Amino acid sequence: MTNAAVATTHPNQDQRLSQQARPVRELRPAVDVYENADELLMRADMPGASADSVKIRIENSLLTLQAQREDGAATLRYYRAFQVPDSVDPEGISAELKQGVLQVQLKKHERAKPRVIQIRNS
Amino acid sequence: MLTQWNNVPLNGLRQEMDRLFQRFEYDWPTDSPVWNRELDGPQFALRDAGESLEITADVPGFQIADLHVSFEQGSLIVRGERSESAPEGYSVHRKERGAVHFARAFTLPTRIDPDKIEASLRNGVLELRLPKAAEERPRMISVKAA
């Protein structure tokens, strides 16, 4: 994929154009993804990001993580997008920002949780 | 008959390979400021703020106890360690944030007052303020009419 193709499909393009007064630099934070029976857990390194700038969106199972950091004359924008499985409940997403690490918990639908089926002696 | 080396068709192939690798390097994501991939440590910024020098370092996930700042023989030394923190009972899908262990020493461009160094940790950013020694501070020189 060429860089031009990325730019034209970028979801924040309009926003970007409207903020030209202050240069915005986009950064790709390192992310860990974990899973257990109940949830997916993500951790992203976003040092210096303010909690009120964090935007977490889920649309058509595309999860986007975004946060901003003011760095002198420039704005740094952390941005990552992930395809999440259908088992994730869009209503069950919570997040916290601690020590510059964004932690996102994505609860699974009840029906998607593994079930243990007991075998009875007959 | 002997042919010169630079005439062989392999040269074309080699150039093609070079191009390929150049493109590969170009596509590689190098835009993350958080970790300096070569040094495997955080990126530091040093700024001269007039009365003091200011150093910042991106240390996401570090606790205060994980960071050590000292001033020895004119050098500022910053050390830190972040251990692997995979939560218990979870399987791992993606692991980009590893354990980090770093030590950096800075030779400062001016003399400072070591007793007045301040260090703080905020939102995963280590901020150091090093007030300059009195004789190094900026001075205004008034221009007199001759």
Contacts between the chains, C-beta under 8 A, distances in Angstrom:
chain1	res1	chain2	res2	distance
A	26	B	31	7.3
A	27	B	31	6.0
A	27	B	32	6.1
A	27	B	33	6.0
A	27	B	34	7.5
A	28	B	29	5.7
A	28	B	31	5.7
A	28	B	32	5.5
A	29	B	32	7.0
A	29	B	34	6.6
A	30	B	32	6.6
A	30	B	34	6.3
A	30	B	35	7.0
A	30	B	96	3.9
A	30	B	97	4.7
A	31	B	94	6.3
A	31	B	96	5.5
A	31	B	97	7.2
A	32	B	86	7.5
A	32	B	92	7.4
A	32	B	94	6.1
A	32	B	95	5.5
A	32	B	96	6.3
A	32	B	97	5.0
A	33	B	92	7.6
A	33	B	93	4.0
A	33	B	94	4.0
A	34	B	86	6.7
A	34	B	87	5.9
A	34	B	90	3.7
A	34	B	91	6.8
A	34	B	92	5.8
A	34	B	93	6.6
A	35	B	90	6.1
A	35	B	91	5.4
A	35	B	93	5.8
A	36	B	89	5.5
A	36	B	90	4.7
A	36	B	91	7.1
A	40	B	93	7.8
A	41	B	87	6.3
A	41	B	90	6.2
A	43	B	61	7.9
A	43	B	97	6.4
A	45	B	34	5.1
A	45	B	58	8.0
A	45	B	60	4.0
A	45	B	61	6.7
A	45	B	97	5.6
A	45	B	124	7.4
A	46	B	60	6.6
A	46	B	124	7.3
A	47	B	34	6.3
A	47	B	58	4.0
A	47	B	59	6.7
A	47	B	60	4.3
A	47	B	123	6.6
A	47	B	124	3.7
A	47	B	125	5.0
A	48	B	58	6.8
A	48	B	123	5.4
A	48	B	124	6.6
A	48	B	125	4.7
A	49	B	123	6.6
A	50	B	123	7.2
A	76	B	33	7.6
A	97	B	123	7.6
A	99	B	60	6.4
A	99	B	61	5.5
A	99	B	62	6.6
A	99	B	63	7.0
A	99	B	121	7.7
A	99	B	123	7.2
A	99	B	124	4.8
A	100	B	58	7.4
A	100	B	59	7.4
A	100	B	60	3.6
A	100	B	61	6.8
A	100	B	123	4.9
A	100	B	124	1.7
A	100	B	125	6.5
A	101	B	60	5.0
A	101	B	61	4.6
A	101	B	124	6.4
